[in-house]
């Protein structure tokens, strides 16, 4: 198991494929997206959904999703994202 930070969809997708091919049973990725003010309310997050879907298509199943905020200065959110734990599909 390893934690992969999203530096582009294809970068971590290649790692998800490699982990699956090597027999890993757990894959964790940190997906980061720019902060938007409307994320404080219910809103679709297509960038995150697309990345999760891409990983699931190569043999993983989303098991856990934890949100985080990333700030460069006190009391400001610059980016947000999610830690996603995937388990190998049976």
KEFI-940176 format. One record per residue (C-alpha): residue number from 0; residue in three letters; chain; z, x, y. Coordinates in steps of 0.5 Angstrom, whole numbers, plus 2048, in hexadecimal, padded with zeros to 3 digits. Layout:
// residues N
   pos   code   unit     z     x     y
   NUM    Ala      A     Z     X     Y
...
// end
This chain:
// residues 90
   pos   code   unit     z     x     y
     0    Unk      A   800   800   800
     1    Unk      A   7FF   802   807
     2    Unk      A   7FF   800   80E
     3    Unk      A   7F8   800   811
     4    Unk      A   7F7   7FE   819
     5    Unk      A   7F1   7FB   81B
     6    Unk      A   7EC   7FF   81F
     7    Unk      A   7E6   7FB   81E
     8    Unk      A   7E5   7F6   818
     9    Unk      A   7E1   7FA   814
    10    Unk      A   7E6   800   814
    11    Unk      A   7EB   7FC   811
    12    Unk      A   7E7   7F8   80C
    13    Unk      A   7E4   7FF   809
    14    Unk      A   7EC   800   808
    15    Unk      A   7ED   7FA   805
    16    Unk      A   7E7   7FA   800
    17    Unk      A   7E9   801   7FE
    18    Unk      A   7F0   7FF   7FD
    19    Unk      A   7EE   7F9   7F9
    20    Unk      A   7E9   7FE   7F5
    21    Unk      A   7EF   803   7F4
    22    Unk      A   7F3   7FD   7F1
    23    Unk      A   7F8   7FC   7F6
    24    Unk      A   7FC   7F6   7F6
    25    Unk      A   7FE   7F5   7FD
    26    Unk      A   7FA   7F7   803
    27    Unk      A   7FD   7F7   80A
    28    Unk      A   7F9   7F7   811
    29    Unk      A   7FB   7F6   818
    30    Unk      A   7F6   7F2   81C
    31    Unk      A   7F7   7F3   824
    32    Unk      A   7F3   7EF   829
    33    Unk      A   7F4   7EF   831
    34    Unk      A   7F9   7EA   834
    35    Unk      A   7F7   7E4   836
    36    Unk      A   7FB   7DF   83A
    37    Unk      A   7F9   7D9   836
    38    Unk      A   7FC   7DC   830
    39    Unk      A   803   7D9   832
    40    Unk      A   800   7D3   830
    41    Unk      A   7FC   7D0   82A
    42    Unk      A   7F6   7D3   82A
    43    Unk      A   7F0   7D6   825
    44    Unk      A   7F0   7DD   824
    45    Unk      A   7E9   7DE   821
    46    Unk      A   7EA   7E6   821
    47    Unk      A   7F0   7E6   81D
    48    Unk      A   7ED   7E1   818
    49    Unk      A   7E7   7E4   817
    50    Unk      A   7EA   7EB   815
    51    Unk      A   7EF   7E7   810
    52    Unk      A   7E9   7E4   80D
    53    Unk      A   7E5   7EA   80D
    54    Unk      A   7EB   7ED   809
    55    Unk      A   7EC   7E7   804
    56    Unk      A   7E4   7E7   803
    57    Unk      A   7E5   7EE   7FF
    58    Unk      A   7EA   7EC   7FA
    59    Unk      A   7F1   7EB   7FE
    60    Unk      A   7F5   7E5   800
    61    Unk      A   7F9   7E4   806
    62    Unk      A   801   7E4   804
    63    Unk      A   804   7E5   80B
    64    Unk      A   803   7E5   812
    65    Unk      A   807   7E8   817
    66    Unk      A   806   7E8   81F
    67    Unk      A   808   7ED   824
    68    Unk      A   807   7EF   82B
    69    Unk      A   805   7F6   82E
    70    Unk      A   807   7F8   835
    71    Unk      A   806   7FE   839
    72    Unk      A   80B   7FC   83E
    73    Unk      A   811   7F8   83E
    74    Unk      A   810   7F1   83E
    75    Unk      A   809   7F1   83D
    76    Unk      A   804   7EF   837
    77    Unk      A   7FE   7F3   837
    78    Unk      A   7FC   7F2   830
    79    Unk      A   7FE   7ED   82A
    80    Unk      A   7FD   7ED   823
    81    Unk      A   7FF   7EC   81C
    82    Unk      A   801   7F0   816
    83    Unk      A   7FE   7ED   810
    84    Unk      A   800   7EE   809
    85    Unk      A   7FB   7ED   804
    86    Unk      A   7FC   7EC   7FC
    87    Unk      A   7F6   7EE   7F7
    88    Unk      A   7F3   7E7   7F5
    89    Unk      A   7F4   7E6   7ED
// end
